[in-house]
Structure formats: C-alpha cells, structure tokens
Amino acid sequence: MTNPQDLLRQHGGLVWQTVYRLLAHDADAADCFQETFLSAMEVARRQEVRNWPGLLHRLATTRALDCLRRRYREANRRIELPNWDELPASAANPACQAQASELAERLRQALGQLPAQQSEVFCLRHLSGLDYEQIASELDISVDVVGVTLHRARGRLRELLAPGRVDERTQR
C-alpha cells in the first residue's frame, strides 16, 4: 500500500483544486479534502490502485458534489457575506464581480440538483478539462454514455439557469 504522506504530497494540490473549485468555501473544501484521502485509503485496502490521480480526482469530485447537495438541502442555510479583505483593491468593476459571484453560486446550486452522474460528468468535462475518453475511463462507462450524460446535464443546467427562472426554495 502507498504511504498516505506521499499521496498527500504528490496529489494534494489536485484534490484541493478540485474540491475548492466546486465549493468555493474553505471549511467545506477542507472537509471534502480530508474525506477524499480517507476514502482513497479505504479503496486501497480493498484493491490495488493503478491510477491514484484518477481515483483521487473522482473521489474529490464526488465528495464536493455531495457537499453541495447537502448545503442546498438545508432549509435554514446561513447566507455568508463575502470576505471583503480578500477582494482585490483595484477591482475594475464591482458590479461585474458581483454578477460573476452570483452566477457561480447559481451554478453550484444547479449542479447540486442534477443527478449524481450528470453533475460528475459535467464537472469532469468543464471544470477539470478532461476529454470524453478520460471521463469514460474514470467513471468506467462508455464514451457514448459520457456524451449522452453530458448532453442531458447541459440541457438541465440550461433550464435551471434560465433567465427569469425563480428557485422554488426562495419562494418559501
């Protein structure tokens, strides 16, 4: 079995980038980061791991998407204000930054509403930049299934992110 410290040193950056890109929240990303490595060690106890980066990337994506789903299912979720100290002082257009931040949050919510495989395929393709063959290999599905799943995910995201669409949860 591989030394956990070596795995962390070699692949920690990949895992952190994956979870933080989806969650954009330090505490949630740290939890998913830790869960990813714990899950990887459990997998390694049961079977030989031939592709550590692939396994860790997939586990990180899955854990982050699960966290997003939990986050948006909570009825009394708290609204977090941005950390104004982290915003660049020379921001050209605060309105554009606010729009981008709002769109990113809406995308996170929408990804949390997709079926697991659709959100996973979408994230692997568009957030991680993997091609269809790499996604098929990581998820152990055919390239055709990747294409169909990605098409369905894009269609559903289009519906969920359509201008003027009101989120049912904000109506309550």
N, C-alpha and C positions, 0 to 999 in steps of 0.2 A: 504494500500500500504506500502511496505517496505521502510525504511529510506535509502536514497541514500548513506549516510556516512557509515552506517552499511554494505551495499553491497560492497562498495569500500574497507572497512577494511577487510571483510571476503573473498572477491573473487578477489581483485585487483592483487594479485600475479599470480593467474591462468590466468587472462586476459593478463597481461603484458608478461608472459612467452609465451603464445600462439602467440601474435602478434609479439613479438621480434624474436621468433624462425623463423618465416616466413620471416620477413622483414630485420632483422639484420641492422636496421638503426634507431637511437634514435628518430629523429623528426617524421618519418613516423609511428613508433611504438606508439609514444605519441599521434599522431592524431587518429590512429585506436583505441587506448585505450579509449580515450575520446568518440569517435563515438560509441563504443560498449556500454558504460554505458548510453549514451543518447538514443540509440536505445532500450536498455533494459527498460528504464523508459517509453518510448512510448508504448512498448508492455504491460507493467504493467498497464498503464492507460486504455488499451482496454480490457484486460483479466487478470484473475488470473494466476500467475506464480507458478507452483508447483515445478519446478526444476530450481532454479536460476543458479547453476553451469553449468548445461547442456545448458541453454539458453545463458548464457554469453560466454561459450566456442564456441558455434556455431556462435554467432554473431561476436566474435573476429576473428574466422577463416574466415568467410565470408568477413569481413571488410579488413583483411590483404590481402586476395586473390584479392579483388577489387583494393587495393592499388598497388599490384604487377602488375596487368594488366594495370593500369594507368601508372605506372612507365615505363613499357616496350613499351607502345604505343607512348610515347612521342618521336617525331622524333629527337629532339635536347637535348636528356637527357645528363646531365653532367656526366662525369666519376669522381668518387670520389676516391681519393688516400686513402690508409689505414692510420689510425691514428697510427703512429709509436710509440707513447708514450704508447699505450695500449698493444703493443706486449710484451710478456714476454722476459726479457733479456736473459734468459737461454734457449731459444728455441733451441732444438737439431738440427732440420733440417729446415731451412727457405724454402727450395725448397718444402718440403712436406707441409708446412703450406700454401705456395702459391698455390700449387695444390689443397689442400682441399678448400681453399677460392674460387678458380676459379670454382671448381665443385659445391660448394654451390650456387654460383651466377648463374651457368648454370641451376641448379635445380630450382631456383626461377623463372628464365625466362621460363623454360619449364612448370612449374606449372601455370604460367600466361597465357600460350597458350592453356591449357586444357579447356574443357567445365566446367562450374561452379561446377556441381555436381561431376564430376570426380575429380577435384582438391580438393574439400571439403572432399570427402570420403578418398582420398589418404592421406591428411594431418591428418585427424582424426585418421586414422589407423596407419600410420607410424611415424608421428611426435608427436602425442599425446598419442599413445599407446592404443587407445580404441579397444575393440573387436567388432566383426560384430554386435552382439546384441545391444551394446551400440550405435554404429553408426546408426543402423536402428531406434532405439528409438529417438535419437536426430534429425534425419532428417525426421522422420515419413515415412519411406519406409520399405520394407520387407528385411529380411536378404538375400534373394536370389538376390534382386536388389543391395544390398551392394556388394555382391560377384562379380556380373557381372560388375558393375561400377568400382570396384577396378581392376578387370582383364583388362578392357579396358584402364583404366588410366595407369597401369603399361606398357601395350603394347605401348601406345602412348609415354610415357616417354622414353621407350627404343629406339623408333625411334628418338625422339628429342635429346636424349643424346648420340646417337651412335657415336663412334669414327670416325673422319673424316667428320662428317656432318657439313656443313657450314651454319650458320644462314643467312637467306636471308637479314636481316636488316643490317648486316655488309658488304654486297656486294655493297650497295648503295654508 
